[in-house]
Structures are given as C-alpha cells and as structure tokens.
Amino acid sequence: MRVGPSLDYPSNWVYRRRDLPVKVVQVLGLWRKVEDPSGTQGWMHVRLLSDTPTAIVTASVAPMRQAASEGARTVFRAEKGVVGRLSSCGDGWCGFDVGGQRGFVRAADIWGATN
C-alpha cells in the first residue's frame, strides 16, 4: 500500500496475508485507494487486487450455519480474524467459504460483506 497513486510514492504498508478484504474508496487510472478492516487507507495498483469477494470475521466467533437461518445447524465456527471467500449475500446472511469449509454467516459478524 502506498501513500499516493504511483510508484513514486513510498510504501506505507506491506500486506502478507492472502485474500485480506479491502474496500475500494476511490479510483484513479490503474490505482485504487482502498481501506482495510482496521480503517487504514492507501493506494494499491489494480494488479495487486482481486475481484474475488472476501471477508474477515469481526465477531469473537461466527457460527457457520448449514442454511441462512438462525435455526439452521451450525456446521463450523469461525474465530475472529479468519478470512474467507464470500458468495451471495442477502437478508443479513452471506455464503462463506474458509478453505473449502462452507456455510452461511451473519453479515453483521464479518467485514467485507456488500449488503
């Protein structure tokens, strides 16, 4: 992550974690101003970003349920800081895949959900 939208600006952060979700807050050519889950903002070249939607668990524990319902059976539990890939989100729930373990989590328990 750089402090400005070009290679002439210094890096202020190096991310080493794959699939960490970021939100694009501004677009300038091939550069994107992004915000990470901690609120840090900076510029990244588009080639460093992926279109795959991801999210990070912000609740202490997020039950991953068999269906998008509070009454559905819990199949896994994801702890705070776990990163997963999102599928469709709606009605306060998102499909969440953590290394092939799939379930539905409440959108309120994760950061990166687009609903």
C-alpha atoms as one frame of an Amber mdcrd trajectory, in Angstrom:
protein
   0.000   0.000   0.000   1.381   3.385  -0.969   0.693   6.878   0.321  -0.152
   8.103  -3.196  -1.305   6.734  -6.563   2.047   5.989  -8.278   5.293   4.089
  -7.812   6.915   7.430  -6.983   5.161   7.411  -3.596   6.649   5.404  -0.721
   5.049   2.222   0.592   3.473   2.640   3.984   2.225  -0.917   4.444   3.036
  -4.381   3.070   0.256  -6.963   3.218   1.408 -10.567   3.501  -1.957 -12.212
   4.048  -3.746 -13.629   1.010  -7.400 -12.701   0.391  -7.494  -9.951   3.028
 -10.611  -7.916   2.202 -10.310  -4.268   1.279 -12.917  -1.756   0.164 -12.206
   0.471  -2.820 -12.987   4.060  -1.862 -11.514   5.883  -4.883 -10.346   5.049
  -8.420  -7.597   6.892 -10.301  -6.476   5.191 -13.530  -4.863   1.873 -12.609
  -4.673   2.824  -8.927  -7.256   2.164  -6.223  -7.494   3.920  -2.889  -8.503
   1.148  -0.515  -9.481   0.781   3.114  -8.617  -2.332   5.105 -10.587  -3.804
   8.037  -8.650  -1.674  10.540  -9.592   1.539   8.703  -6.144   2.128   7.192
  -6.331   3.770   3.770  -3.796   3.924   0.973  -3.219   3.313  -2.710  -2.679
  -0.020  -4.456  -2.101  -0.851  -8.103  -5.014  -2.746  -9.626  -2.792  -5.762
 -10.456  -2.326  -6.366  -6.722  -6.071  -6.667  -6.130  -8.501  -9.462  -6.899
 -12.146  -9.352  -7.935 -12.882 -12.309  -5.631 -15.046 -11.037  -2.768 -13.652
 -11.888   0.649 -14.458 -11.016   4.252 -12.853 -11.251   7.677 -14.640 -12.382
  10.839 -15.041  -9.476  13.260 -17.180 -11.232  15.878 -15.368 -13.253  18.563
 -16.920 -16.365  16.991 -19.104 -16.532  13.881 -21.214 -19.688  13.615 -21.178
 -21.006  10.046 -24.608 -22.488   9.525 -25.920 -25.083   7.096 -28.503 -22.590
   5.784 -29.059 -18.844   6.012 -31.117 -19.027   9.193 -30.541 -18.709  12.955
 -32.309 -22.029  13.373 -30.051 -23.884  10.941 -27.479 -26.334  12.264 -24.001
 -24.920  12.975 -21.506 -26.806  10.794 -18.356 -24.796  11.673 -17.297 -21.942
  13.906 -15.004 -19.231  12.540 -12.997 -17.215  15.049 -12.193 -13.514  14.882
  -9.606 -12.799  12.181 -10.496 -15.750   9.955 -10.622 -14.752   6.280 -12.940
 -16.463   3.821 -14.410 -16.065   0.380 -17.918 -14.717   0.015 -20.661 -15.972
  -2.203 -24.067 -14.366  -2.397 -25.203 -12.115   0.433 -28.804 -11.251   1.221
 -31.249 -10.818   4.070 -28.382 -10.364   6.532 -26.559 -13.602   5.595 -23.576
 -14.449   3.392 -22.238 -17.675   1.986 -18.742 -18.056   3.460 -16.004 -20.474
   2.373 -12.926 -20.946   4.528 -10.535 -23.353   2.855 -13.353 -25.474   1.453
 -15.413 -25.421   4.648 -18.653 -23.770   3.581 -21.574 -22.341   5.452 -23.631
 -19.216   5.992 -22.633 -16.466   8.419 -24.485 -13.393   9.579 -23.285 -10.356
   7.624 -23.016  -8.483  10.946 -20.278 -10.934  12.063 -17.924 -10.148   9.160
 -16.257  -7.157   7.489 -16.327  -7.062   3.725 -19.937  -8.033   3.129 -21.556
  -5.872   0.482 -25.147  -5.945   1.678
